[in-house]
């Protein structure tokens, strides 16, 4: 699957400045799929009204996958958020279509961090997988 660049929400930076996200202590982060274009300038929290997700069926869990291996480290003034890869597997039907993977923080009332745009819509047929490939070296996001 193609990789996509991280696009941060404006609200994420605003919330960081207000202490709205504690990323150093591992929060519960989720990755939700949607085919509706996110609005980085105005979206603030994840919900199915803002970003309709695929139906919670065929292997897709309502709200998306809970990310594992969440760690935050700061070295030489650069904060790095690292998570493990996350796999969506269609089972008993299809998942999609979706084009965007939205990263949000359930520990902080579903506040948004950012999203990934995969450039075109994807539909997973039964037994197909989609892997969110989290960079273990550089993390999924950095704050300098």
VOKE-992951 format. One record per residue: residue in one letter; chain; x, y negated, z negated of N, C-alpha, C in turn. Coordinates in nm, 4 decimals, padded with zeros to 6 digits. Layout:
<lumros>
  res  chain       n_X       n_Y       n_Z      ca_X      ca_Y      ca_Z       c_X       c_Y       c_Z
    A      A         X         Y         Z         X         Y         Z         X         Y         Z
...
</lumros>
This chain:
<lumros>
  res  chain       n_X       n_Y       n_Z      ca_X      ca_Y      ca_Z       c_X       c_Y       c_Z
    X      A   00.0847   00.1172   00.0000   00.0000   00.0000   00.0000   00.0894  -00.1238   00.0000
    X      A   00.0491  -00.2230   00.0717   00.1268  -00.3472   00.0797   00.1313  -00.4160  -00.0564
    X      A   00.2391  -00.4865  -00.0798   00.2484  -00.5642  -00.2032   00.1961  -00.7043  -00.1770
    X      A   00.1591  -00.7709  -00.2824   00.1044  -00.9057  -00.2704   00.1690  -00.9940  -00.3764
    X      A   00.1791  -01.1215  -00.3460   00.2375  -01.2171  -00.4398   00.1355  -01.2546  -00.5473
    X      A   00.1864  -01.2864  -00.6646   00.1042  -01.3310  -00.7759   00.0646  -01.4768  -00.7540
    X      A  -00.0638  -01.5063  -00.7685  -00.1153  -01.6434  -00.7611  -00.1735  -01.6753  -00.8979
    X      A  -00.1171  -01.7751  -00.9657  -00.1663  -01.8066  -01.1004  -00.2881  -01.8982  -01.0930
    X      A  -00.3748  -01.8817  -01.1910  -00.4886  -01.9716  -01.2062  -00.4414  -02.0976  -01.2778
    X      A  -00.4948  -02.2125  -01.2390  -00.4623  -02.3372  -01.3088  -00.4979  -02.3272  -01.4571
    X      A  -00.6074  -02.2585  -01.4858  -00.6506  -02.2450  -01.6250  -00.5500  -02.1659  -01.7081
    X      A  -00.4749  -02.0764  -01.6454  -00.3740  -01.9986  -01.7178  -00.2680  -02.0924  -01.7756
    X      A  -00.2182  -02.1842  -01.6952  -00.1171  -02.2792  -01.7426  -00.1756  -02.3677  -01.8511
    X      A  -00.2982  -02.4121  -01.8329  -00.3644  -02.4939  -01.9344  -00.3779  -02.4167  -02.0656
    X      A  -00.4197  -02.2904  -02.0576  -00.4364  -02.2086  -02.1775  -00.3029  -02.1783  -02.2452
    X      A  -00.1975  -02.1582  -02.1686  -00.0643  -02.1364  -02.2272  -00.0251  -02.2578  -02.3116
    X      A  -00.0507  -02.3773  -02.2578  -00.0122  -02.4990  -02.3303  -00.0936  -02.5181  -02.4583
    X      A  -00.2114  -02.4570  -02.4653  -00.2983  -02.4690  -02.5827  -00.2888  -02.3487  -02.6760
    X      A  -00.2044  -02.2516  -02.6401  -00.1945  -02.1309  -02.7212  -00.3075  -02.0329  -02.6964
    X      A  -00.3722  -02.0428  -02.5816  -00.4867  -01.9572  -02.5486  -00.4506  -01.8153  -02.5093
    X      A  -00.3249  -01.7882  -02.4819  -00.2777  -01.6530  -02.4505  -00.1560  -01.6252  -02.5381
    X      A  -00.1581  -01.5134  -02.6100  -00.0388  -01.4693  -02.6813   00.0136  -01.3494  -02.6038
    X      A   00.1079  -01.3733  -02.5143   00.1594  -01.2668  -02.4297   00.2792  -01.1963  -02.4923
    X      A   00.3353  -01.2545  -02.5970   00.4496  -01.1929  -02.6640   00.4050  -01.0692  -02.7416
    X      A   00.2939  -01.0820  -02.8152   00.2338  -00.9673  -02.8821   00.1463  -00.9007  -02.7779
    X      A   00.1693  -00.7755  -02.7459   00.0978  -00.7181  -02.6310  -00.0535  -00.7352  -02.6375
    X      A  -00.1080  -00.8123  -02.5447  -00.2526  -00.8265  -02.5352  -00.3102  -00.7090  -02.4555
    X      A  -00.4420  -00.6995  -02.4525  -00.5070  -00.6033  -02.3642  -00.5350  -00.6742  -02.2329
    X      A  -00.4630  -00.6325  -02.1302  -00.4793  -00.6899  -01.9970  -00.5525  -00.5907  -01.9082
    X      A  -00.6363  -00.6434  -01.8207  -00.7079  -00.5587  -01.7264  -00.6851  -00.6096  -01.5855
    X      A  -00.7028  -00.5195  -01.4909  -00.6911  -00.5509  -01.3494  -00.8215  -00.5108  -01.2836
    X      A  -00.8967  -00.6107  -01.2369  -01.0260  -00.5873  -01.1725  -01.0132  -00.6095  -01.0228
    X      A  -01.0896  -00.5352  -00.9473  -01.0894  -00.5483  -00.8020  -01.2123  -00.6256  -00.7570
    X      A  -01.1960  -00.7047  -00.6512  -01.3084  -00.7786  -00.5940  -01.2798  -00.8082  -00.4475
    X      A  -01.3849  -00.8302  -00.3729  -01.3706  -00.8704  -00.2333  -01.4058  -01.0183  -00.2167
    X      A  -01.4348  -01.0851  -00.3280  -01.4686  -01.2275  -00.3274  -01.3438  -01.3083  -00.3599
    X      A  -01.3154  -01.4067  -00.2762  -01.1943  -01.4872  -00.2941  -01.1979  -01.5622  -00.4272
    X      A  -01.0948  -01.5451  -00.5098  -01.0858  -01.6217  -00.6345  -01.0599  -01.7699  -00.6049
    X      A  -01.0954  -01.8554  -00.6995  -01.0668  -01.9975  -00.6870  -00.9662  -02.0334  -00.7962
    X      A  -00.8389  -02.0385  -00.7598  -00.7317  -02.0631  -00.8570  -00.7465  -02.1986  -00.9251
    X      A  -00.8109  -02.2930  -00.8600  -00.8239  -02.4270  -00.9165  -00.9332  -02.4360  -01.0227
    X      A  -01.0398  -02.3564  -01.0107  -01.1519  -02.3766  -01.1018  -01.1950  -02.2553  -01.1840
    X      A  -01.1613  -02.1340  -01.1448  -01.2002  -02.0165  -01.2233  -01.1241  -02.0166  -01.3560
    X      A  -01.1911  -01.9767  -01.4640  -01.1274  -01.9780  -01.5953  -01.1347  -01.8427  -01.6672
    X      A  -01.2450  -01.7699  -01.6520  -01.2599  -01.6388  -01.7151  -01.3101  -01.5386  -01.6118
    X      A  -01.2767  -01.4103  -01.6360  -01.3238  -01.3072  -01.5448  -01.4627  -01.2629  -01.5855
    X      A  -01.5505  -01.2552  -01.4872  -01.6804  -01.1922  -01.5042  -01.7311  -01.1535  -01.3662
    X      A  -01.8311  -01.0698  -01.3613  -01.8780  -01.0194  -01.2319  -01.9598  -01.1220  -01.1542
    X      A  -01.9927  -01.2351  -01.2153  -02.0585  -01.3424  -01.1414  -01.9556  -01.4165  -01.0567
    X      A  -01.8410  -01.4462  -01.1156  -01.7336  -01.5163  -01.0452  -01.6668  -01.4243  -00.9432
    X      A  -01.6410  -01.3001  -00.9832  -01.5684  -01.2052  -00.8979  -01.6397  -01.0708  -00.8994
    X      A  -01.7438  -01.0557  -00.8161  -01.8166  -00.9289  -00.8154  -01.7228  -00.8118  -00.7876
    X      A  -01.7285  -00.7134  -00.8745  -01.6410  -00.5962  -00.8636  -01.7151  -00.4826  -00.7940
    X      A  -01.6415  -00.3832  -00.7476  -01.7089  -00.2632  -00.6967  -01.7944  -00.2023  -00.8075
    X      A  -01.8927  -00.1256  -00.7686  -01.9785  -00.0598  -00.8671  -01.8950   00.0304  -00.9568
    X      A  -01.9357   00.0382  -01.0826  -01.8668   00.1265  -01.1773  -01.9085   00.2702  -01.1456
    X      A  -01.8443   00.3249  -01.0452  -01.8744   00.4608  -00.9985  -01.7588   00.5068  -00.9118
    X      A  -01.7592   00.6313  -00.8764  -01.6611   00.6885  -00.7834  -01.5173   00.6670  -00.8300
    X      A  -01.4976   00.6639  -00.9623  -01.3633   00.6480  -01.0154  -01.3271   00.5062  -01.0564
    X      A  -01.4105   00.4086  -01.0218  -01.3831   00.2700  -01.0638  -01.4553   00.2442  -01.1948
    X      A  -01.3802   00.2002  -01.2951  -01.4353   00.1712  -01.4277  -01.4822   00.0267  -01.4328
    X      A  -01.5966   00.0022  -01.4948  -01.6465  -00.1347  -01.5096  -01.5388  -00.2224  -01.5718
    X      A  -01.5105  -00.3346  -01.5106  -01.4090  -00.4268  -01.5609  -01.2688  -00.3975  -01.5102
    X      A  -01.2516  -00.2855  -01.4412  -01.1208  -00.2533  -01.3853  -01.0368  -00.1675  -01.4781
    X      A  -00.9120  -00.1480  -01.4412  -00.8192  -00.0660  -01.5199  -00.7568  -00.1458  -01.6323
    X      A  -00.7459  -00.0826  -01.7492  -00.6693  -00.1403  -01.8590  -00.5226  -00.1113  -01.8312
    X      A  -00.4405  -00.2150  -01.8321  -00.2984  -00.1986  -01.8024  -00.2244  -00.1446  -01.9242
    X      A  -00.1253  -00.0621  -01.8987  -00.0458  -00.0026  -02.0058   00.0972  -00.0526  -01.9959
    X      A   00.1756  -00.0246  -02.0988   00.3161  -00.0640  -02.0987   00.3369  -00.2137  -02.1009
    X      A   00.2420  -00.2870  -02.1580   00.2479  -00.4339  -02.1598   00.3531  -00.4797  -02.2597
    X      A   00.4540  -00.5506  -02.2101   00.5562  -00.6084  -02.2974   00.5915  -00.7480  -02.2473
    X      A   00.6215  -00.8347  -02.3405   00.6665  -00.9695  -02.3074   00.8020  -00.9941  -02.3711
    X      A   00.8962  -01.0395  -02.2910   01.0295  -01.0685  -02.3440   01.0773  -01.2033  -02.2917
    X      A   01.1591  -01.2684  -02.3725   01.2196  -01.3945  -02.3314   01.3707  -01.3793  -02.3369
    X      A   01.4348  -01.4107  -02.2243   01.5806  -01.4058  -02.2151   01.6277  -01.5321  -02.1444
    X      A   01.7209  -01.6032  -02.2050   01.7789  -01.7250  -02.1469   01.6720  -01.8243  -02.1029
    X      A   01.5669  -01.8382  -02.1834   01.4632  -01.9369  -02.1560   01.3615  -01.8962  -02.0517
    X      A   01.3614  -01.7695  -02.0103   01.2650  -01.7214  -01.9117   01.1820  -01.6095  -01.9748
    X      A   01.0505  -01.6295  -01.9803   00.9594  -01.5275  -02.0306   00.9192  -01.4372  -01.9152
    X      A   00.9176  -01.3074  -01.9406   00.8804  -01.2091  -01.8387   00.7747  -01.1160  -01.8967
    X      A   00.6650  -01.0981  -01.8236   00.5586  -01.0064  -01.8631   00.5690  -00.8817  -01.7755
    X      A   00.5850  -00.7675  -01.8399   00.6024  -00.6408  -01.7688   00.4864  -00.5479  -01.8046
    X      A   00.4352  -00.4768  -01.7040   00.3323  -00.3743  -01.7246   00.3695  -00.2528  -01.6402
    X      A   00.3080  -00.1414  -01.6726   00.3278  -00.0201  -01.5936   00.2397  -00.0258  -01.4684
    X      A   00.2776   00.0506  -01.3671   00.1929   00.0633  -01.2482   00.0540   00.1102  -01.2916
    X      A  -00.0468   00.0735  -01.2136  -00.1836   00.1148  -01.2423  -00.2438   00.1714  -01.1142
    X      A  -00.3076   00.2874  -01.1266  -00.3603   00.3563  -01.0088  -00.5126   00.3637  -01.0158
    X      A  -00.5764   00.3245  -00.9070  -00.7201   00.3414  -00.8893  -00.7380   00.4606  -00.7957
    X      A  -00.8202   00.5573  -00.8339  -00.8422   00.6763  -00.7524  -00.9906   00.6935  -00.7264
    X      A  -01.0282   00.6979  -00.5994  -01.1677   00.7218  -00.5634  -01.1987   00.8690  -00.5893
    X      A  -01.3102   00.8931  -00.6546  -01.3479   01.0296  -00.6897  -01.4991   01.0455  -00.6766
    X      A  -01.5407   01.1325  -00.5862  -01.6840   01.1544  -00.5669  -01.7511   01.0454  -00.4859
    X      A  -01.6748   00.9670  -00.4148  -01.7282   00.8583  -00.3326  -01.6173   00.7594  -00.3033
    X      A  -01.6555   00.6433  -00.2540  -01.5550   00.5432  -00.2175  -01.5540   00.4283  -00.3174
    X      A  -01.4408   00.3581  -00.3218  -01.4261   00.2359  -00.4000  -01.3990   00.1237  -00.3016
    X      A  -01.4763   00.0171  -00.3127  -01.4520  -00.0981  -00.2279  -01.5745  -00.1358  -00.1484
    X      A  -01.5529  -00.2321  -00.0620  -01.4250  -00.2938  -00.0268  -01.3776  -00.3926  -00.1330
    X      A  -01.2453  -00.4117  -00.1365  -01.1838  -00.5125  -00.2218  -01.0612  -00.5666  -00.1495
    X      A  -01.0298  -00.6900  -00.1774  -00.9108  -00.7543  -00.1209  -00.8209  -00.8104  -00.2300
    X      A  -00.8795  -00.8412  -00.3444  -00.8083  -00.9092  -00.4517  -00.8047  -00.8218  -00.5768
    X      A  -00.6952  -00.8302  -00.6498  -00.6815  -00.7664  -00.7805  -00.6606  -00.8789  -00.8808
    X      A  -00.7537  -00.8921  -00.9737  -00.7539  -01.0036  -01.0687  -00.7027  -00.9572  -01.2043
    X      A  -00.6043  -01.0296  -01.2560  -00.5432  -01.0000  -01.3852  -00.6067  -01.0896  -01.4904
    X      A  -00.6625  -01.0265  -01.5963  -00.7233  -01.1064  -01.7021  -00.6948  -01.0458  -01.8389
    X      A  -00.7107  -01.1279  -01.9410  -00.6726  -01.0958  -02.0779  -00.7983  -01.0753  -02.1625
    X      A  -00.8324  -00.9494  -02.1927  -00.9520  -00.9241  -02.2734  -00.9321  -00.9626  -02.4195
    X      A  -00.8072  -00.9647  -02.4654  -00.7783  -01.0076  -02.6024  -00.8130  -01.1555  -02.6198
    X      A  -00.8044  -01.2320  -02.5119  -00.8336  -01.3761  -02.5154  -00.9631  -01.4059  -02.4402
    X      A  -01.0692  -01.3332  -02.4725  -01.2034  -01.3590  -02.4180  -01.2088  -01.3572  -02.2655
    X      A  -01.1351  -01.2656  -02.2040  -01.1338  -01.2462  -02.0577  -01.0804  -01.3659  -01.9794
    X      A  -00.9913  -01.4422  -02.0430  -00.9292  -01.5551  -01.9731  -00.8393  -01.5026  -01.8616
    X      A  -00.8389  -01.5757  -01.7509  -00.7657  -01.5355  -01.6309  -00.6182  -01.5733  -01.6381
    X      A  -00.5353  -01.4879  -01.5790  -00.3929  -01.5176  -01.5629  -00.3640  -01.5468  -01.4158
    X      A  -00.3979  -01.4529  -01.3301  -00.3710  -01.4709  -01.1880  -00.4321  -01.3584  -01.1077
    X      A  -00.4048  -01.3620  -00.9781  -00.4579  -01.2572  -00.8913  -00.3583  -01.2265  -00.7802
    X      A  -00.3839  -01.1159  -00.7152  -00.3035  -01.0697  -00.6022  -00.3953  -01.0591  -00.4816
    X      A  -00.3519  -01.1148  -00.3685  -00.4286  -01.1120  -00.2441  -00.3607  -01.0118  -00.1508
    X      A  -00.4319  -00.9067  -00.1146  -00.3761  -00.8025  -00.0282  -00.4034  -00.8282   00.1204
    X      A  -00.4470  -00.9488   00.1546  -00.4572  -01.0010   00.2914  -00.5734  -00.9465   00.3740
    X      A  -00.6245  -00.8312   00.3432  -00.7421  -00.7801   00.4135  -00.8152  -00.6839   00.3200
    X      A  -00.9407  -00.6607   00.3492  -01.0218  -00.5745   00.2634  -00.9766  -00.4294   00.2726
    X      A  -00.9852  -00.3622   00.1595  -00.9437  -00.2226   00.1466  -01.0626  -00.1436   00.0920
    X      A  -01.0870  -00.0282   00.1479  -01.1853   00.0646   00.0935  -01.1163   00.1984   00.0751
    X      A  -01.1278   00.2524  -00.0432  -01.0695   00.3830  -00.0717  -01.1749   00.4909  -00.0487
    X      A  -01.1452   00.5849   00.0388  -01.2329   00.6995   00.0596  -01.2111   00.7985  -00.0543
    X      A  -01.3035   00.8899  -00.0707  -01.2933   00.9911  -00.1757  -01.1539   01.0540  -00.1763
    X      A  -01.0915   01.0577  -00.2913  -00.9576   01.1115  -00.3226  -00.8427   01.0167  -00.2880
    X      A  -00.8673   00.9073  -00.2190  -00.7593   00.8123  -00.1889  -00.7261   00.7307  -00.3132
    X      A  -00.6011   00.6811  -00.3164  -00.5571   00.6021  -00.4300  -00.5063   00.4658  -00.3856
    X      A  -00.5138   00.3727  -00.4776  -00.4553   00.2393  -00.4614  -00.3691   00.2167  -00.5842
    X      A  -00.2404   00.1891  -00.5635  -00.1487   00.1680  -00.6753  -00.1112   00.0212  -00.6856
    X      A  -00.1401  -00.0368  -00.8020  -00.0905  -00.1696  -00.8333   00.0534  -00.1483  -00.8754
    X      A   00.1460  -00.1929  -00.7918   00.2885  -00.1684  -00.8108   00.3493  -00.2824  -00.8917
    X      A   00.3661  -00.2581  -01.0208   00.4187  -00.3593  -01.1116   00.5710  -00.3546  -01.1113
    X      A   00.6336  -00.4645  -01.0816   00.7799  -00.4727  -01.0734   00.8408  -00.4605  -01.2137
    X      A   00.9087  -00.3476  -01.2446   00.9634  -00.3292  -01.3793   01.0847  -00.4175  -01.4092
    X      A   01.1486  -00.4700  -01.3062   01.2670  -00.5532  -01.3268   01.2303  -00.6994  -01.3481
    X      A   01.1477  -00.7530  -01.2608   01.1133  -00.8954  -01.2665   00.9825  -00.9233  -01.3375
    X      A   00.9043  -00.8197  -01.3662   00.7759  -00.8373  -01.4319   00.6692  -00.8811  -01.3334
    X      A   00.5462  -00.8876  -01.3833   00.4369  -00.9306  -01.2965   00.4216  -01.0813  -01.2966
    X      A   00.4813  -01.1462  -01.3965   00.4854  -01.2918  -01.3949   00.5994  -01.3388  -01.4834
    X      A   00.6513  -01.4552  -01.4490   00.7554  -01.5180  -01.5303   00.7141  -01.6605  -01.5603
    X      A   00.7581  -01.7086  -01.6751   00.7351  -01.8482  -01.7142   00.8721  -01.9053  -01.7487
    X      A   00.9061  -02.0141  -01.6793   01.0368  -02.0767  -01.7039   01.0193  -02.2136  -01.7634
</lumros>
